[in-house]
Amino acid sequence: MVEVPFKHPISKKELDELADNAEKNIKQLSKTVLEGLKPPAGAYAFFNHNAHALSRLEDCRKILNRLYRQRYLLVELAVERDQIEPKDWPAGTPYPDNVQQIMKQEHKVNGLTQLDMESFYIFGGILLDQWAMQAISVANLSLKKNHPFIELLNFFEDGNNSLLDDIWDKLKKEMLWLHYQLRFYRNRFIVHANRPWQRGTTRSVYGEDYNLHTPTPPGWIDDEKIDEEIKSLIHLAPDRIQNANDDYWEKNRPGALIERIFDNIGSIKKKEDREKVARIFAQKGGSTPTFQVLAKNLLFFVAESMALLCELAKNNLNTIDLGRPHMTSKEMWESKDK
C-alpha cells in the first residue's frame, strides 16, 4: 500500500458523524409522531416518506464511501506510476507496458469516481425531496408535492409564515446553497443537459479533493459578453476576492470568479441576484465544490433540520398531516367482520 501524502480538511470521520446524526434524527421524528399520535395501524404516507428518507440517506452514505475509496486509490496509482515512469521519455513513444497498465487503471477508477459523484447529486436531491415531504407534513402545508424541496423553498421566499419559520430562520443559507449547488447543478449539467457540455473532472495529484468540471464548449456562447457580465458581479463575490489585487487570479479570471460567486450563492441576499448568478454560471459552466463539501453541507442540513422538525412535531402533534390511507388496518379488519 502506498501512503497518501495529504488529507482533505473535511475528514471522513466528520461526515460519518453527521450522517449518524441525520439518521438518528430521522428515526426520532418517526418515533415522536408515532408515540405522540398513536394512530391505528395503516399505510400512512408520513411514515413511508420517513422510511424513504432513511433509505436515500443510506444511498448517499454508500456513494460517499465509494468516493473516498476510489479517491484514495487514485492517489495510490499516481504514486505507483511516478515511481516506475521513465523520466525524459521521448515524445510520441509508447510508455512501457507496466506504466500503461497503471494509466488504464487510473482512467477506469476516475470514470467510476466521476459516476459516483454525479450519482451523489442525484440521490442527494432525492434526499432533499424526502426531507421536504416530512417538513410539509409536519406543518400541514397545502403544497402540490411534485417537486417538494423547491416548492417549500419558494413558499419561504414568498414570505409565507408557518410552523417551519424557525427552520427557515436558522438554515436559510444552507437551503439556498443546496438548491443551487445540488439541485440546480444536477438539473442543468447532469440530468437535463441541453448542450454538448465538456464533462470532465479536476483533482490534485496527491490529495483527496475531487470536482466535476463542466465548462461550456468553445463556440457555443459569446465569451467576451459573458465575461463582461461575470465581471459586473464582483460585488457578489466573497470579501477576500473583492479586496484582492486586480491581478489576483480568482478576481482576474472570469471563469474562476463565477465559480467562487456560485460557491457563495447561499449568502447572496436577493433572489434576483442569485438567479442572475445561476443563469450566467449555467451558460459559462465550471467546476463544482469537492464531494466532501457537498456531503458536509447536505448531511449537516438534514441532521439539523430533522432535529428542529422533531421539536416542532412534538409541540404540534395535532397539526401533522399523516397522509391517512383510505382505510387503516383496524378499519379493514372491522369491515371484514361485518
PyMOL commands that set and color helices and strands:
alter all, ss='L'
color gray80, all
select helices_A, chain A and resi 12-37+45-84+97-139+148-157+165-191+223-231+234-236+239-242+249-252+254-263+265-267+271-284+291-315+317-319+329-337
alter helices_A, ss='H'
color red, helices_A
select strands_A, chain A and resi 200-202+211-215+285-287
alter strands_A, ss='S'
color yellow, strands_A
deselect
rebuild
show_as cartoon
